[in-house]
Structure formats: structure tokens, C-alpha cells
């Protein structure tokens, strides 16, 4: 992928102009530029609610964004799983535990982050609880003492809350970690959610099963996004129509045709409404497509302030393990973790990683995390070349390892780029294959490794050897140096969110 040109970058200023043009007909009693209520003259503070269902990787970057907003005198509150609501409260934010996680058998955020459609017989009840929760957060302000937010930030999994925000007349911005904006530069990441290659950049690489829907011609790659917008809307659309009736919203949003609504639903609504999309990655990693609309902006990685990172301690066992690092003397330390991803055989996945790491004379730090991707054999955890932990802060661990074996989640991939660590991507699902291709394009890895194939050991061993080689190491250090000079994506996104408020 070529580096981005300066003409492809979006500025906060021209995005604000787009938003003001979008909202020029809206009436408001608040003058956000002055920070005062027009009627009373009292000082006002922008109130932002971040709705972030999902796992740790879906919430942690948004805590960094919240800290950046706080420095701009913005009040921030969180709605997320109780497991992470406590972390938000510990950082000084009002936090609401989302009650649609409470169904029996579905208490783990990793188990249902894809939405209620994944939970079978409980789906109808789950959707009902989700609507109730979003109404409380945005329409009545119940978790916030009756205060309605001025702006709500939605991640990919909370996109249905867009309808509630419409009913509440609350402005919306999306905070997404992987591209899902139509472009002809690369296909939709969902095209390859079960592929073990790094394909997906061009029309000829679209799987045959989708080719008949995408068709041919100069805009065929961009139509891969439309295909998945339609498929997702077909899965959720009937429920969203029910939501809109309960919210007393028009069946088809104003300005949209019936055909647009039926084919794309809230995806088409978001595009027509020019809702800002704040991507938590920099253009130096994923060059911004020239055909993206001006309201889709790569901001950079959402990184917490250095002071808060310094406060997060490493487990004593990890400190001791790293203290015996032989480094360049031939005993490098390799990190392995699959985040919230689940594999078909977690024990076998661990064993093949351990075998490959030992084959090159390295030591292994395994972070099991909250998912079901790796199950460590009881006897392996007692070996002096293996350390098993349930959690370790990426900001402290990754700069101390020579390579990282992981699932290819957006957050872990970005953390490795920032730490200057070569990567081996054992892609499992969704956007993992997209990020494997980006890692390969940036020269710090050599493509996705399947944990289900017959040649997994050979492929993983070759990828690990490449990651520990001089070429990948040099590329990783160059990227780290470039990212260290770039603005913090949290600060960029916070400025855009202020622009959203100012556009009212």
C-alpha cells in the first residue's frame, strides 16, 4: 500500500464545516462556541456518552479518548459491561452497566459482543433489553440523573442505538477501529472473515460466493460493502423497524427512499446523515482512501496519557520473567495471546505455539485474556521458559518482547505497531484477516496463519522466524519512530467531537 498523500487527509476544520452545513436547519438553545445557554447565560458543559458493548479491546481505547475529552472540559460517561464499567469508574467517569448482558448463560461480554442475533432463543428478549438500555442512556438520561447527552459515541456493536439517538435528538459520532466505509481501494473486511490468506485488496480476490452479488466494473470493490450492509440489515432490520415504531419514529427516515431503507437500513442512514466516523488508526498504517467522504477520518491510535500508563503495574511474576531475558544472546521473549477470539481447539492452539517458540530457542509469555482461544496445559505453566498470565498491560509488556503472536484484533495490532514489535497474526474471524494484510503490507509480518490448517506448525514457524528476523525488526522500529512523532489519536478525535457539538 502506498503512503497517504497530504491531500487525502481530513482536517478537523473542514469536517466541522461539513457538519455545520449538515445541521444548518437545526434549531438549538445552546451556543456551544461560547459555552453558554442562550436563554439563561449560564455556563454549559458538553456531555458525551460513550456506548461500548464488547470486550476489553472494544472499551480500553475509548477510555483513552475519554481522558482526552476530559482535558477539553467535556463531561464523559460510559455504558458498557459491568466488567469494564468498574475500570471507567476507577478513572473518574460515571459508568452504567448495560443490563442486556444479564441473561442466563450470556454474562460474558466476549460471548455476545456481536449482538443479540448470536444468542439463539434469547434474541427477542435480548433486543428488548438492549432497546430499554439505550432509551435510558439517551432518551431519559436515567443513569446520568436525568441528564441527556449532547453527543453519543457508538462503536460498531452499538450501532442500533442510532435509532434511539434519532428519537432523543442526540448527535452521534462513530468510533470504529476497522474500516467499514465504502471504498474502491480495498474490499469490505467481512469478505474474508473465514479466509486464511491475505487476499482482499482487489476485485479478483473477492471470494467466488460473493462475486455474483458484487458484479463487475469500476465500482465492484466498493459494492462489497453494500452487500454486507444489506446482509446485516436483513438480519436486524425487522427488529429495528419494531424499535422505530416503539420510538414513534417514521418507518422510513426523512430524506430516504423506501428502496434505500430496505437495502441498507441504518448503514444507509448513517451515510446519508454524514455521521462522523472517527477511526482509531493513523493514515500511516491504513492510507486514507481518496474516495472516502470527508466525515470519515483516521485519527490515529487512541493512546492513554503517559501518566496513566505509568500507573498500571506489571504482575510481579512478569517482572521476574523479563528480568531473565537473554535478548540478543539467543533467548528472545515472544508474546502470545488471542484476546477475545475463540478457536476450535484451544489446547492444540497453545501447543503449536509453544512448539514453534521452543524450536527457535525463545521463551513464551502467554496471556489467556477473556476469550477462549488458548487453553494452557497444566504442566506447561511450570516450565521456566513459559509464563502464563490472565492479563498483562500491553503498554508495559509489548516493548519488552521481540515478537507477538496474536489474533489480529485492531487494538492488539495497533499496540504492537506502537511498541515496535513484529507480528504473527493467527487470524480467527472478522477483521483479523484485514489487519494481517496491513501487517504484511507494512513489512512487520508475512500474512495470516490459520490455526485450523494441516500445515499450521510449518506456517507458524516460518512466520515466527520472519518476525524475529532483521527485516521485520527494522520495519517495526521505523513504524514505532513515526508513530511516536504523530499526534495522539485521542486528541484528534476529541477535537472532532467538539466540532460535532459546535455544529449544533
C-alpha positions in Angstrom: 0.0 0.0 0.0 1.4 3.4 -0.9 1.8 6.1 1.9 -1.0 8.6 2.1 -0.7 11.9 0.4 -1.4 15.1 2.3 -4.4 15.8 0.0 -6.1 12.7 1.3 -6.1 13.8 4.9 -9.1 15.3 6.6 -8.8 18.2 9.0 -11.0 19.0 11.9 -11.7 22.4 10.4 -13.2 21.1 7.1 -15.1 18.3 9.0 -16.7 20.9 11.2 -17.7 22.8 8.1 -19.4 19.7 6.7 -21.2 19.2 10.0 -22.4 22.8 10.1 -23.7 22.6 6.6 -25.5 19.4 7.6 -27.1 21.0 10.6 -27.8 24.5 9.3 -31.5 24.0 9.6 -31.5 22.6 13.1 -32.5 24.9 16.0 -30.7 24.9 19.3 -30.9 26.8 22.5 -27.2 26.3 23.2 -24.3 28.3 21.8 -21.5 25.7 22.0 -18.8 28.0 20.7 -19.4 30.3 23.6 -20.2 27.5 26.1 -23.3 29.4 27.4 -27.0 28.7 27.3 -28.6 31.4 25.1 -31.6 31.9 27.3 -30.1 31.9 30.8 -26.5 32.8 30.0 -25.3 30.1 32.4 -22.1 28.2 31.5 -22.7 24.9 29.8 -20.6 21.8 29.6 -20.7 19.4 26.7 -21.9 15.9 27.9 -20.8 12.9 25.9 -22.0 9.3 26.5 -19.8 6.5 25.1 -21.8 3.3 24.4 -19.3 0.5 24.1 -20.7 -3.1 24.3 -18.0 -5.7 23.8 -14.7 -6.9 25.2 -11.7 -5.2 26.8 -10.3 -4.4 23.3 -13.6 -2.6 22.5 -13.5 -0.5 25.6 -9.9 0.3 26.5 -9.2 2.7 23.6 -12.3 4.6 24.4 -11.1 5.2 28.0 -8.1 6.9 26.4 -10.5 9.0 24.3 -12.4 9.9 27.4 -9.3 11.2 29.0 -8.6 13.4 26.0 -12.2 14.7 26.2 -11.8 15.4 29.9 -8.8 17.7 29.2 -11.1 19.7 26.9 -13.6 20.2 29.7 -16.1 17.6 28.4 -18.2 15.5 30.8 -18.0 11.8 29.8 -20.0 8.8 30.9 -19.7 5.2 29.8 -22.3 2.5 29.1 -20.6 -0.9 28.9 -20.4 -4.3 30.5 -20.0 -4.3 34.3 -16.6 -6.0 33.9 -15.3 -2.8 32.3 -17.7 -0.2 33.9 -15.6 -0.5 37.1 -12.5 0.5 35.1 -14.3 3.5 33.8 -15.4 4.5 37.4 -11.8 3.9 38.6 -10.8 6.5 36.0 -13.3 9.0 37.4 -16.2 8.6 34.9 -19.8 7.9 35.6 -20.4 4.4 34.3 -23.6 2.4 33.6 -23.5 -1.4 33.5 -25.5 -2.5 30.4 -28.3 -4.8 31.6 -28.7 -6.7 28.3 -25.7 -8.8 29.3 -27.6 -10.2 32.2 -29.4 -13.1 30.5 -28.6 -16.5 31.9 -25.7 -18.1 30.1 -24.6 -14.8 28.4 -22.9 -12.9 31.1 -19.6 -12.7 29.4 -19.2 -9.6 27.1 -16.9 -11.6 24.7 -19.7 -14.1 24.2 -22.3 -11.7 22.8 -20.5 -8.7 21.5 -21.7 -9.4 18.0 -25.2 -8.6 19.1 -28.4 -10.4 20.1 -28.7 -12.2 16.8 -25.9 -14.6 18.1 -27.7 -15.9 21.1 -30.5 -18.0 19.6 -33.7 -18.3 21.6 -32.8 -15.4 23.8 -32.6 -13.0 20.9 -36.0 -11.4 21.3 -35.5 -10.8 25.0 -32.0 -9.5 24.4 -33.2 -7.0 21.8 -35.9 -5.8 24.2 -33.4 -5.3 27.0 -31.0 -3.5 24.6 -33.6 -1.1 23.5 -34.6 -0.4 27.1 -30.9 0.2 28.0 -30.3 2.6 25.1 -33.5 4.6 25.9 -32.3 5.0 29.4 -28.9 6.2 28.3 -30.0 8.6 25.5 -33.7 9.4 25.8 -34.4 9.7 29.6 -30.9 10.0 30.9 -31.8 7.8 33.8 -28.2 6.5 34.5 -27.0 10.1 34.5 -29.5 11.6 36.9 -31.9 12.6 34.1 -29.3 14.4 32.1 -29.5 13.8 28.3 -26.2 13.7 26.4 -25.3 16.2 23.8 -23.3 13.7 21.8 -23.2 10.0 21.9 -20.3 7.9 20.6 -21.2 4.5 19.2 -18.8 1.6 18.4 -19.5 -0.9 15.7 -21.6 -3.1 18.1 -23.8 -0.3 19.4 -24.9 1.0 16.0 -28.5 0.1 16.7 -28.5 2.9 19.3 -28.5 5.3 16.3 -32.3 4.9 16.2 -32.7 5.9 19.8 -30.3 8.8 19.3 -32.6 10.0 16.5 -35.6 9.9 18.8 -33.7 11.7 21.5 -32.3 14.3 19.1 -28.8 13.5 20.3 -25.9 14.0 17.9 -23.9 10.9 17.1 -20.3 10.1 16.1 -19.0 6.6 15.4 -15.7 5.4 17.0 -14.6 2.5 14.9 -11.4 0.5 14.9 -11.5 -1.2 11.4 -12.6 0.4 8.1 -16.2 -0.1 7.2 -16.7 2.9 4.9 -17.3 2.2 1.2 -14.2 2.5 -0.9 -12.9 1.0 -4.1 -9.4 0.8 -2.6 -10.0 -2.5 -0.7 -12.9 -4.9 -0.1 -15.0 -5.0 3.0 -13.2 -6.9 5.8 -16.2 -9.2 6.2 -15.5 -10.7 2.8 -12.6 -12.7 4.3 -13.8 -13.5 7.8 -13.1 -17.2 7.3 -10.1 -17.0 4.9 -6.6 -17.9 5.9 -4.9 -15.8 3.3 -4.1 -12.1 3.0 -6.3 -11.6 0.0 -9.0 -8.9 -0.3 -7.5 -5.9 -1.9 -8.8 -6.2 -5.4 -11.9 -7.4 -7.3 -10.3 -10.7 -8.5 -9.7 -11.6 -4.8 -13.3 -11.4 -3.7 -14.5 -14.9 -2.9 -16.5 -16.6 -5.7 -19.5 -16.9 -3.4 -19.8 -13.1 -3.3 -18.8 -12.3 -6.9 -22.3 -12.7 -8.3 -23.6 -10.1 -5.8 -20.8 -7.7 -6.3 -20.7 -7.9 -10.1 -18.0 -6.3 -12.3 -17.0 -2.8 -13.3 -15.0 0.0 -11.7 -17.1 0.2 -8.5 -17.3 -3.5 -7.8 -15.0 -3.5 -4.9 -17.0 -0.7 -3.2 -20.1 -2.8 -3.7 -18.7 -5.4 -1.4 -19.6 -3.0 1.4 -23.1 -2.6 0.1 -23.5 -6.4 0.0 -22.7 -6.7 3.7 -24.7 -3.6 4.7 -27.7 -5.4 3.1 -26.9 -8.8 4.7 -26.6 -7.2 8.1 -29.7 -5.2 7.7 -31.7 -8.3 6.6 -30.6 -9.9 9.9 -31.6 -6.9 12.1 -34.0 -4.9 10.0 -37.3 -6.3 11.3 -36.2 -5.7 14.9 -35.1 -2.2 14.1 -38.5 -1.5 12.4 -40.1 -2.6 15.7 -37.8 -0.3 17.6 -38.7 2.7 15.4 -42.4 2.1 15.9 -41.9 2.0 19.7 -39.8 5.1 19.5 -42.5 6.8 17.4 -40.1 7.4 14.6 -41.2 7.4 10.9 -40.9 3.9 9.3 -38.5 5.4 6.8 -36.3 8.2 8.0 -36.8 11.6 6.4 -34.9 12.1 3.2 -34.6 8.4 2.4 -36.5 6.3 -0.1 -38.1 3.0 0.7 -35.6 1.2 -1.5 -32.6 2.8 0.3 -34.0 1.9 3.7 -34.8 -1.7 2.8 -31.4 -2.3 1.2 -29.2 -0.6 3.8 -31.2 0.5 6.8 -29.2 2.3 9.4 -26.0 1.9 7.4 -27.6 3.9 4.6 -29.0 6.3 7.1 -25.5 6.9 8.6 -24.1 7.6 5.2 -26.9 10.0 4.2 -26.7 11.8 7.5 -23.0 12.3 7.2 -22.4 11.0 10.7 -18.7 11.4 11.6 -16.7 8.2 11.7 -13.6 8.6 13.9 -11.2 5.7 13.0 -8.8 4.7 15.7 -5.8 4.2 13.4 -3.5 6.5 11.6 -3.2 7.1 7.8 0.4 6.0 8.0 -0.9 2.5 8.8 -4.0 2.4 6.7 -3.8 5.1 4.0 -7.0 7.0 3.8 -8.9 6.2 0.6 -9.3 9.2 -1.7 -13.0 8.2 -2.3 -13.9 8.3 1.4 -16.3 11.1 2.3 -14.9 14.0 4.4 -16.6 12.8 7.5 -14.7 9.6 7.7 -11.4 10.4 9.4 -8.5 8.3 10.5 -7.4 10.0 13.8 -4.6 7.8 15.0 -4.4 5.3 17.8 -6.3 6.2 20.9 -3.4 6.1 23.4 -3.8 7.0 27.1 -1.6 9.7 28.6 1.8 8.6 29.7 0.9 9.3 33.3 -2.0 6.8 33.4 0.1 4.1 31.6 2.8 4.5 34.2 0.3 3.9 37.0 -0.6 0.4 35.6 1.7 -2.1 37.2 3.1 -5.3 35.7 2.4 -8.5 37.6 5.5 -9.4 39.8 5.8 -12.8 38.0 6.2 -11.0 34.7 8.8 -8.6 36.1 10.8 -11.6 37.3 10.4 -13.5 34.0 11.5 -10.5 31.9 14.4 -9.8 34.2 16.0 -13.1 32.9 15.6 -12.1 29.3 18.7 -13.1 27.4 17.7 -10.8 24.5 20.3 -10.8 21.7 22.2 -13.6 23.4 19.7 -16.1 21.8 16.7 -16.3 24.2 14.2 -13.7 23.0 10.8 -13.4 24.6 7.7 -13.9 22.5 4.2 -12.8 23.5 1.2 -15.0 22.6 -2.4 -14.1 23.2 -5.7 -14.3 21.2 -7.7 -11.7 23.1 -11.4 -12.4 22.9 -11.2 -14.7 19.9 -12.2 -18.4 20.3 -10.5 -21.2 18.5 -11.9 -24.7 17.7 -9.2 -26.4 19.8 -7.7 -24.0 22.3 -5.3 -26.6 23.8 -3.9 -27.5 20.3 -3.5 -23.8 19.5 -1.4 -23.3 22.6 0.7 -26.4 22.0 1.6 -25.5 18.4 2.6 -22.0 19.5 4.8 -23.4 22.3 6.4 -25.9 19.9 7.3 -23.3 17.4 8.7 -20.9 20.1 10.8 -23.6 21.6 12.1 -24.7 18.2 13.8 -21.4 17.8 15.1 -21.3 21.3 12.8 -18.5 22.6 10.7 -18.1 25.7 7.0 -17.5 25.8 4.7 -15.2 27.7 1.1 -16.4 27.3 -1.8 -14.0 28.2 -5.0 -16.0 28.2 -7.3 -13.0 28.4 -11.1 -13.2 28.4 -11.5 -15.3 25.3 -11.4 -19.0 24.6 -8.6 -19.0 22.1 -5.8 -20.6 24.2 -6.0 -23.2 27.0 -2.6 -23.9 28.6 -1.7 -27.4 29.6 -1.3 -27.7 33.4 2.3 -28.9 33.2 3.4 -26.2 30.7 2.8 -23.4 33.1 5.5 -24.8 35.4 8.3 -24.7 32.8 11.0 -22.0 33.2 10.6 -20.9 29.5 6.8 -20.3 29.8 4.9 -17.8 31.8 1.1 -17.9 31.8 -1.0 -14.8 32.9 -4.7 -14.0 32.7 -3.8 -10.3 31.9 -0.8 -8.1 31.3 -0.8 -4.4 30.2 0.2 -4.2 26.5 1.9 -0.8 27.2 4.3 -2.5 29.6 4.7 -6.0 28.1 5.0 -5.4 24.3 8.1 -3.1 24.4 9.9 -5.9 26.2 9.3 -8.7 23.7 10.9 -9.5 20.3 7.7 -10.7 18.6 4.0 -11.0 19.2 1.7 -13.9 18.2 -1.9 -12.7 18.3 -5.3 -12.9 16.7 -5.1 -9.7 14.7 -7.6 -7.6 16.6 -7.4 -3.9 15.8 -6.3 -2.9 19.3 -3.6 -5.5 19.7 -2.3 -4.8 16.2 -2.1 -1.1 16.9 -0.4 -1.7 20.3 2.3 -3.8 18.5 2.8 -1.2 15.9 3.2 1.5 18.6 5.6 -0.7 20.6 7.8 -1.6 17.5 7.1 -5.3 17.7 7.0 -7.6 14.6 3.7 -9.6 14.5 2.5 -13.1 13.7 -1.3 -13.0 13.0 -3.2 -16.2 13.8 -6.4 -14.8 12.3 -9.7 -16.3 13.5 -12.6 -14.2 12.3 -14.0 -10.8 11.3 -11.3 -8.1 10.8 -8.4 -10.3 11.8 -7.6 -11.0 8.1 -7.7 -7.4 7.2 -5.2 -6.5 9.8 -3.0 -9.4 8.8 -2.8 -7.9 5.3 -2.0 -4.5 6.8 0.8 -6.0 8.9 2.2 -7.7 5.8 2.0 -4.5 3.8 3.9 -2.6 6.4 6.7 -5.3 6.4 6.3 -6.4 10.1 4.7 -9.8 9.4 4.1 -12.1 6.4 0.4 -12.7 6.4 -2.3 -14.6 8.2 -1.7 -18.0 9.8 -4.6 -20.4 10.1 -4.8 -22.4 13.3 -7.1 -24.9 11.6 -4.9 -26.0 8.7 -2.9 -29.2 8.2 0.3 -27.2 7.9 -0.2 -24.9 10.8 3.1 -25.8 12.5 5.1 -25.1 9.4 3.3 -21.9 8.6 3.5 -20.6 12.1 7.2 -21.5 12.4 8.0 -19.7 9.2 6.1 -16.6 10.2 7.7 -16.5 13.6 11.2 -16.8 12.0 10.4 -13.9 9.7 9.1 -11.8 12.7 12.3 -12.4 14.6 14.5 -11.6 11.6 16.3 -8.3 10.9 13.9 -7.1 8.1 10.7 -7.2 10.2 12.5 -5.8 13.3 13.9 -2.8 11.3 10.4 -2.1 9.8 8.8 -2.3 13.2 11.2 0.2 14.7 10.7 2.6 11.8 7.0 2.5 12.3 7.4 3.0 16.1 9.5 6.1 15.5 7.0 7.5 13.0 4.1 6.9 15.4 5.9 8.5 18.3 6.0 11.7 16.4 2.4 11.7 15.3 -0.4 13.3 17.3 -2.3 11.1 19.8 -5.4 9.9 18.0 -7.4 10.5 21.2 -6.6 14.2 21.0 -7.6 14.4 17.3 -10.8 12.6 17.9 -11.7 14.7 20.9 -11.3 17.8 18.7 -13.7 16.4 16.2 -16.2 15.6 18.9 -16.0 19.2 20.0 -16.7 20.1 16.3 -19.8 17.9 16.4 -21.0 19.8 19.4 -20.2 23.1 17.9 -22.1 22.2 14.8 -25.4 22.0 16.6 
